[in-house]
Amino acid sequence: MEDHKWRCLQDLLSRCAGSGTASDLVAEMRALEAQARACYSERPMGMDSAFGSPSWDMTG
């Protein structure tokens, strides 16, 4: 699963090249957190802090 997340992130970054920094993209993703969580009928296990997890945190 971790490999899949990294492939998705790399794909996203390649599509957004020149559109800002990785920190800008992380901020945008965090801004969409409530909307993304609303797509689940139940709270996914282990996802309490997924949007702020080190695996996605590119802000340093």
Beta strands, then each sheet from edge to edge (+ up, - down):
end
